[in-house]
């Protein structure tokens, strides 16, 4: 089977749907000329999974049928992209459909590599092993937290790029507070086993997080990566990334952030760099080698954190620059400065709203000191941002 569309968008996640909605609002004449490729039947608002895992939000509020979100005027091919031939302006799906395009937007996200840690797939969701990083596993986190009776509680952070870089520690702060409330904190140790060299890459916010860790008596272990897990015996193996020595830790619960990477169908693709990320200009989001291709979101090699907030700022740049190319313009006027945001939950009712750019400089939106823990920012995260997402961003209104 063969199809053609003027604009083909691979991925109907945050980036793909937002870009398509904005394109149709800015250029209504494109109605009928845009095709989204994505096999998923459901669409998730993943930022709330931290609070689902902490027992503070119902999981049902984080999912909607994909069909209800495809922008009116765009077609949807519910198949999985498998390969790209940019010289022939062609995408082939796993089902064998050949889709030809004039212009391509890649918004394919990234994949969770559960199998990269031996033993993890077999034990996730039981034996005190949990993770907020998928719809299928997030409920296991609350089960592990509320059933924790004391002992060793471990929280891991891998060395790979991940979506929402602050999430591995956010659930740790909430779990620690719940341990206090349930009376088991005194007989517990909470350890952050992170492959990174510090708590956060932006000094302004790292200072606050260091104080949170000190106040909560959490033990951070830097440059330390989970490499194997034995669920039945409740033993995790870690590697020191400096010395490459391995050691084991017993656990009573462990929240695992799995290694992540490019989607399999993007690896070794002609549109990606050597690491498998779509190779785009950091400011224009246009492909470095193919002028009719753009990318945004987690699948791109943009040197910034992979967050929904970053996508919100990237989408208008892709849309404006793509329309310039369609109109045969030579100068791409829209530019992305690397803005991203990480709402760092530090407890029930406490949040540090980190916002920064490529240079790791604060790019804050509110007339307050956002490096401080605030109830107001927690309420923004829990109540306002989901509405902004479903009713604003995905409808192309911002």
C-alpha positions in Angstrom: 0.0 0.0 0.0 1.2 3.5 -0.8 0.1 6.8 0.6 1.1 10.4 0.1 0.7 13.6 2.2 2.2 17.0 1.9 3.3 16.9 5.6 3.9 13.6 7.3 4.4 13.6 11.1 5.9 10.5 12.7 4.7 10.3 16.3 1.4 11.4 17.9 2.8 12.2 21.3 3.1 15.7 22.8 5.3 17.0 20.0 3.5 15.5 17.0 -0.1 16.5 18.0 0.9 20.0 19.2 2.8 20.7 15.9 -0.1 19.5 13.8 -2.6 21.5 15.8 -0.6 24.6 15.4 0.0 24.0 11.7 -3.7 23.7 11.1 -4.5 26.8 13.1 -1.9 28.9 11.3 -2.5 27.5 7.9 -6.1 26.2 7.6 -5.5 25.4 3.9 -3.4 22.5 5.0 -6.5 20.6 6.1 -6.4 17.2 4.4 -2.7 17.5 3.7 -1.2 16.3 7.0 -0.8 12.6 8.0 0.1 11.5 11.5 1.8 8.0 11.9 1.5 6.4 15.3 0.3 2.9 16.4 -0.8 3.8 19.9 -4.5 3.6 20.9 -4.0 5.8 24.0 -2.2 9.0 24.8 -0.7 9.7 28.2 0.0 12.8 30.3 3.1 11.4 31.8 4.2 14.3 34.1 1.4 13.4 36.6 2.8 9.8 37.0 5.0 11.1 39.8 1.9 11.9 41.8 0.2 8.7 40.8 3.1 6.8 42.1 2.9 8.8 45.4 -0.8 8.0 45.8 -1.8 11.7 45.2 -3.5 11.4 41.8 -5.7 8.8 40.2 -4.1 7.1 37.2 -7.3 7.4 35.1 -6.8 11.1 34.8 -3.5 10.7 32.9 -4.9 8.8 29.8 -7.2 9.6 26.9 -8.0 7.8 23.7 -5.7 8.8 20.9 -8.6 9.1 18.5 -10.1 11.9 20.6 -6.9 14.0 20.3 -6.0 13.8 16.6 -6.5 17.4 15.3 -9.5 17.9 13.0 -8.2 18.2 9.5 -5.3 15.7 9.9 -5.4 12.0 9.0 -4.1 9.3 11.3 -2.3 6.1 10.1 -2.4 3.8 13.1 0.8 1.9 12.2 4.3 1.9 13.4 7.1 3.7 11.4 9.9 1.3 10.6 12.4 3.0 8.2 13.2 6.3 6.5 14.4 7.0 3.0 15.0 10.8 3.0 16.4 10.8 -0.5 13.1 9.5 -1.8 11.0 11.4 0.7 9.6 8.2 2.1 8.7 6.5 5.3 7.9 2.8 5.5 5.8 1.3 8.3 6.2 -2.0 10.0 3.0 -3.1 8.3 4.6 -2.4 4.9 2.8 0.8 4.0 4.9 3.3 2.0 4.2 6.9 2.9 5.6 9.6 0.7 5.9 13.2 1.8 6.9 16.6 0.7 7.8 17.6 4.3 8.5 15.5 7.4 8.3 16.1 11.1 9.8 13.5 13.4 8.4 13.5 16.9 8.9 9.8 17.7 9.8 10.1 21.4 12.3 7.7 23.0 12.1 4.1 24.3 12.5 2.6 27.7 15.1 -0.1 27.7 13.9 -2.3 30.5 15.9 -5.3 29.1 19.2 -3.4 29.5 19.3 -4.2 33.2 19.4 -8.0 33.7 16.6 -9.2 36.0 14.5 -6.0 35.8 11.8 -7.1 33.3 11.2 -10.3 35.3 10.7 -8.5 38.7 9.2 -5.1 37.9 5.9 -4.7 39.8 6.7 -7.2 42.5 9.4 -8.0 45.1 9.3 -4.3 46.1 10.6 -3.3 42.6 8.7 -0.4 41.0 8.9 2.4 38.5 6.9 5.5 37.6 8.1 5.4 34.0 5.2 3.5 32.4 1.4 3.4 32.6 1.6 -0.3 33.3 4.1 0.0 36.2 3.3 3.3 37.9 0.7 1.8 40.2 3.3 -0.6 41.6 5.2 2.4 43.0 2.4 3.4 45.3 1.9 -0.2 46.3 5.6 -0.4 47.2 5.6 2.9 49.1 2.5 2.3 51.2 3.5 -1.3 52.0 7.0 -0.3 53.0 7.7 -1.3 56.7 11.2 0.0 57.0 14.7 -1.0 55.7 16.5 0.0 52.6 14.7 2.1 50.1 16.7 2.7 46.9 16.0 5.1 44.0 18.0 4.9 40.8 19.0 7.3 38.0 20.8 5.9 34.9 23.6 7.5 32.8 21.5 7.6 29.6 19.4 10.6 28.6 15.9 10.2 30.1 12.6 12.0 29.9 12.0 14.3 32.8 15.4 14.2 34.4 14.1 15.2 37.8 11.5 12.5 38.1 13.8 9.8 39.7 14.4 12.1 42.7 10.9 13.6 42.9 9.3 10.2 43.8 12.1 9.7 46.4 11.2 12.9 48.2 7.5 11.9 48.3 8.2 8.4 49.4 10.5 9.7 52.2 7.7 12.0 53.4 5.2 9.1 53.3 7.6 7.0 55.4 7.6 9.8 58.0 3.8 9.9 58.0 3.4 6.1 58.3 5.9 5.9 61.2 8.6 3.8 59.5 11.2 6.5 58.7 13.3 5.9 61.8 14.0 2.3 60.9 14.7 3.2 57.2 17.5 4.3 55.0 16.7 6.2 51.8 19.5 6.2 49.2 19.7 8.0 45.8 21.8 5.8 43.5 22.5 8.2 40.6 24.9 7.9 37.7 25.2 11.7 37.6 27.9 13.7 39.4 25.4 16.0 41.3 21.7 16.4 42.2 20.9 18.8 39.4 22.8 20.3 36.5 21.7 23.9 37.2 23.5 25.4 40.3 20.6 27.7 41.2 18.3 24.7 41.8 20.9 22.2 42.9 21.6 24.3 46.0 18.0 23.9 47.1 18.0 20.2 46.3 21.2 19.6 48.3 19.4 21.2 51.2 16.4 19.0 50.7 18.5 15.9 50.7 20.3 17.0 53.9 17.0 17.9 55.6 15.5 14.5 54.7 18.6 12.6 55.7 18.8 11.0 52.2 22.1 9.4 51.2 23.2 10.4 47.6 25.6 8.0 45.9 26.9 9.8 42.8 28.3 8.3 39.6 26.7 5.0 40.6 24.6 3.0 38.1 22.2 0.1 38.5 23.5 -2.8 36.3 21.6 -5.9 37.6 18.7 -6.7 39.9 17.7 -9.9 41.7 14.1 -9.4 42.6 13.4 -12.6 44.6 16.5 -12.1 46.8 16.0 -8.3 46.9 19.6 -7.6 45.8 20.7 -4.8 43.4 24.1 -4.6 41.8 25.6 -1.3 41.0 28.7 0.0 39.3 30.9 2.9 40.3 31.3 4.8 37.0 34.7 6.1 38.0 36.4 3.0 39.3 34.1 0.5 37.4 34.0 -1.6 40.6 30.7 -3.4 41.3 28.9 -3.8 44.6 25.6 -5.0 45.9 22.9 -3.4 48.0 20.0 -5.2 49.7 16.7 -3.5 49.3 13.2 -3.6 50.7 11.9 -1.4 47.9 13.6 0.0 44.9 12.3 2.5 42.4 14.0 2.0 39.1 14.4 4.5 36.3 15.2 2.3 33.3 17.9 3.3 30.8 16.5 5.0 27.8 17.5 5.6 24.2 16.4 6.3 20.6 13.6 4.2 19.2 14.8 1.1 17.5 13.6 2.2 14.1 15.6 5.4 14.3 18.9 3.6 15.1 21.2 3.6 12.1 18.7 5.6 10.2 20.0 8.1 7.6 18.3 10.9 9.5 20.0 10.3 12.8 23.4 11.1 14.3 25.9 8.4 15.4 23.9 8.0 18.7 20.6 7.4 17.0 19.0 10.8 17.7 17.4 12.8 14.9 20.2 15.2 13.8 18.7 18.8 13.8 20.0 22.3 14.2 19.8 23.3 17.8 18.1 26.6 17.0 16.0 26.1 13.9 15.1 22.4 14.6 15.6 21.8 10.9 17.6 18.7 9.9 21.2 19.4 9.3 21.3 17.5 6.0 17.7 17.3 4.7 16.0 20.6 4.2 12.5 19.3 4.2 12.8 17.5 7.6 12.3 18.9 11.1 12.2 17.2 14.5 11.3 18.0 18.0 11.0 16.4 21.4 12.7 13.4 22.9 13.8 11.8 19.6 16.0 14.8 18.7 19.6 15.4 19.5 18.9 18.9 21.0 21.2 19.4 23.9 18.5 20.1 26.5 16.4 18.1 29.0 13.7 15.9 27.4 10.5 17.4 28.8 7.0 18.3 27.8 7.8 21.9 28.6 10.7 21.9 26.1 8.3 20.5 23.5 5.9 23.4 24.2 8.6 25.9 23.2 10.0 23.8 20.3 6.6 23.2 18.5 6.1 26.9 17.5 9.7 27.0 16.1 9.1 23.9 14.0 5.8 25.2 12.7 7.0 28.7 11.8 10.2 27.5 10.2 8.4 24.7 8.2 5.8 27.2 6.9 8.7 29.4 5.8 10.2 26.5 3.9 6.8 25.7 2.3 6.5 29.3 1.2 10.0 29.1 -0.3 11.5 31.4 2.2 15.2 31.4 2.7 15.6 32.8 6.2 14.3 30.7 9.0 13.2 33.3 11.5 12.1 31.2 14.5 14.7 30.2 17.0 14.7 27.8 20.0 16.9 28.8 22.9 16.9 25.5 24.7 14.2 26.3 27.2 13.0 23.5 29.4 11.3 23.1 32.7 11.5 20.6 35.4 8.9 21.0 38.2 10.9 19.4 41.1 8.5 18.1 43.6 10.2 18.0 47.0 7.2 16.8 49.1 3.4 16.7 49.2 2.6 20.4 48.7 6.2 21.5 47.9 7.8 22.2 44.5 10.8 24.0 43.0 9.9 25.2 39.5 13.2 24.9 37.6 13.2 26.6 34.2 16.4 27.1 32.2 17.9 27.3 28.8 20.8 25.7 26.8 23.3 27.7 28.9 21.8 26.3 32.1 20.8 29.8 32.9 17.4 30.3 34.7 14.5 31.3 32.4 11.8 31.7 34.9 8.2 32.6 34.2 6.9 33.8 37.6 7.8 37.0 39.5 9.1 35.0 42.5 12.2 33.2 43.5 11.5 29.8 41.8 14.5 28.1 43.5 12.5 28.0 46.7 10.1 25.2 47.6 6.6 26.5 47.2 3.0 25.2 47.7 1.8 27.6 44.9 4.1 25.9 42.4 3.0 22.5 43.5 -0.6 23.5 42.8 0.4 24.8 39.4 2.0 21.4 38.7 -0.9 19.3 40.0 -3.9 21.3 38.8 -3.0 23.9 36.2 -0.4 22.2 34.0 -2.7 19.2 33.1 -5.4 21.6 31.9 -2.8 23.6 30.0 -1.7 20.4 28.3 -5.0 18.8 27.3 -7.0 22.0 26.6 -4.2 24.3 25.4 -1.1 22.7 24.1 -2.6 19.7 22.3 -5.2 22.0 20.7 -2.5 24.3 19.2 -3.4 27.2 21.4 0.1 27.7 22.8 
